[in-house]
């Protein structure tokens, strides 16, 4: 078997050229893999931060719902208390009839 068909005119062998090409392709693939690994690390960190934020917000919503439930219970128990049900409404006097008003003259009251 003759090796002449695979020899180049510069004296280099085609197999050596193929090894050089494959090394270049491997280096290019390793560079792309490193870039993808870097992007994956950034995306994973972002994902983890988003999950932590969602968890915090879920906890805040749960606490707010519990506080609202407790407030509703407290207010409903207040309206059933005898002191609340027996209280008379506080009368509201017009401002010009109030003894605390400085000028009791009706001239300062806007109207018809």
C-alpha distance (Angstrom), angle and dihedral (degrees) to the residues before:
residue distance angle dihedral
X1 . . .
X2 3.76 . .
X3 3.80 122.7 .
X4 3.80 92.5 -159.0
X5 3.84 95.4 97.2
X6 3.83 92.2 59.5
X7 3.81 96.8 44.5
X8 3.81 119.4 98.3
X9 3.73 124.9 -137.4
X10 3.84 90.0 -113.4
X11 3.74 89.6 57.6
X12 3.80 96.1 -106.3
X13 3.72 120.5 129.7
X14 3.83 121.3 -122.7
X15 3.79 89.7 -128.8
X16 3.82 90.2 59.0
X17 3.81 89.1 50.6
X18 3.80 89.7 50.6
X19 3.81 91.4 50.2
X20 3.81 90.1 50.7
X21 3.81 91.0 48.8
X22 3.79 92.3 48.0
X23 3.82 91.3 49.0
X24 3.80 89.5 52.8
X25 3.83 91.0 48.7
X26 3.81 90.3 48.0
X27 3.81 92.4 50.8
X28 3.80 90.0 48.4
X29 3.82 91.1 49.5
X30 3.82 91.3 47.7
X31 3.80 90.0 51.2
X32 3.81 90.9 50.8
X33 3.80 90.8 46.8
X34 3.81 90.9 51.9
X35 3.82 90.4 49.5
X36 3.81 91.1 49.5
X37 3.79 90.8 47.7
X38 3.83 89.9 52.4
X39 3.81 91.4 49.0
X40 3.79 90.4 48.0
X41 3.81 90.9 52.6
X42 3.82 91.0 51.3
X43 3.81 92.5 46.5
X44 3.81 91.4 47.8
X45 3.80 91.3 51.2
X46 3.81 90.0 49.6
X47 3.80 90.7 48.3
X48 3.80 91.2 50.4
X49 3.82 91.6 49.0
X50 3.80 91.2 49.7
X51 3.81 91.6 49.3
X52 3.81 90.9 49.9
X53 3.81 90.8 50.4
X54 3.81 91.8 49.0
X55 3.79 89.7 49.5
X56 3.82 91.7 51.2
X57 3.81 91.7 47.8
X58 3.81 91.2 48.2
X59 3.81 89.7 52.2
X60 3.81 91.1 49.3
X61 3.81 91.6 50.1
X62 3.80 90.3 49.2
X63 3.81 91.5 50.1
X64 3.81 91.6 46.9
X65 3.81 91.7 49.6
X66 3.80 90.7 49.7
X67 3.82 91.6 48.4
X68 3.81 90.2 49.4
X69 3.79 90.9 49.6
X70 3.80 90.8 50.3
X71 3.82 91.4 47.7
X72 3.81 91.8 51.0
X73 3.80 90.0 49.8
X74 3.81 91.9 48.1
X75 3.82 93.8 47.9
X76 3.80 93.6 46.5
X77 3.80 90.5 50.6
X78 3.83 90.1 50.3
X79 3.79 93.5 56.4
X80 3.80 90.4 54.0
X81 3.81 91.9 52.7
X82 3.86 112.0 109.2
X83 3.80 93.7 -132.2
X84 3.79 90.2 59.0
X85 3.80 96.1 45.8
X86 3.81 93.5 47.1
X87 3.80 96.0 50.9
X88 3.77 117.4 110.8
X89 3.78 120.0 -133.5
X90 3.79 115.2 -98.0
X91 3.80 111.1 -114.1
X92 3.78 115.8 -123.0
X93 3.80 116.2 -143.3
X94 3.78 123.5 -157.4
X95 3.78 110.7 -104.8
X96 3.81 95.7 -112.2
X97 3.83 90.7 55.6
X98 3.78 94.7 49.8
X99 3.81 113.1 111.2
X100 3.81 88.6 -141.7
X101 3.80 93.4 60.2
X102 3.80 110.6 103.3
X103 3.76 98.0 -145.3
X104 3.80 111.5 41.5
X105 3.75 93.4 -180.0
X106 3.81 111.7 119.2
X107 3.81 89.5 -139.8
X108 3.82 91.9 88.8
X109 3.81 92.3 55.9
X110 3.80 113.3 98.0
X111 3.76 114.8 -132.6
X112 3.80 145.7 101.6
